[in-house]
């Protein structure tokens, strides 16, 4: 229906999220072929970029590109959902316990292996590799916050352009000039850098799964940040906002999933005690003031329950009238 109503105006581009298997890409390709046949437009009119944001999809990037064939525009490094996926799929094993969320950057070994393999896979098949979204957002009121955000985003985009990515995402319009400057400097007059085949990259299954090599610790500050961000985001989500600025970062369902799943993982492996988490909950909610009771209940359900809830939005939807 979307394609029927919009393709004449150029609305023929899709982002495909959450794929875990090439079989899902095959299904999407069947949908695209059927749609084009029904509307009498050439095959390949529809173009789709797949977000590689699950650990399972990282092992099938070649197959996903192949299944989409002429409809494949490229792959996107969906970093935040990817981190959440690692915890969700593997977090029951002690060697996959992650440190504070702030320590899990794109420079840590398992994330670097994932991003470099994505570039190599795309360029080998002539597809575009799109970088992920740095969560830092600028402030038009606080120069110090603005300077820090610009520096962090600049560092992130310089890393992506240097790795061979052809484009990127940003979390705020004010960050577009920063990303453009960096990619324009690297690309010059070229529209992309697909010719960089990254033959130097040899990311193995072991490298993709080397979560244990992630430097960092589990700290009280990290626990408090996860609790506060999780509750603030859930409160906003229940009021209809899917993306909100919290502590000068753009938080969405993916980043909130990391916050609550880390608390669940740390509890499951005895890295923190339940009494400690409950104390932090009391203290952080008190800092926020009133109006967070329902969000707290929901956070406790998805972060402190015995069983891991697959997506925090599943019980959240039950609370919407």
Secondary structure, DSSP 8 states (H G I E B T S, - for coil): -HHHHHGGGT--EEEE-S--SHHHHHHHHHHHHHHHHHHT--TT-SEEEEEE-STTGGG-HHHHHHHHGGGEEEEEE-HHHHHHHHHHHHTTSGGG----GGG--TTSHHHHHHHHHHHHHHHHTT-EEEEEE--B---SS-HHHHHHHHHHHHHHHHHHHHHT-SEEE-SSGGGHHHHHHHHHHHHTT-S--TT---TT----HHHHT-GGG------HHHHHHHHHHHHHHHHHHHTT-SSEEETTEEE-HHHHHHHHHHHHHHHHTTSS-HHHHHHHHHHHHHHH-SS-HHHHHHHHHHHSSSS--S-HHHHHHTT--
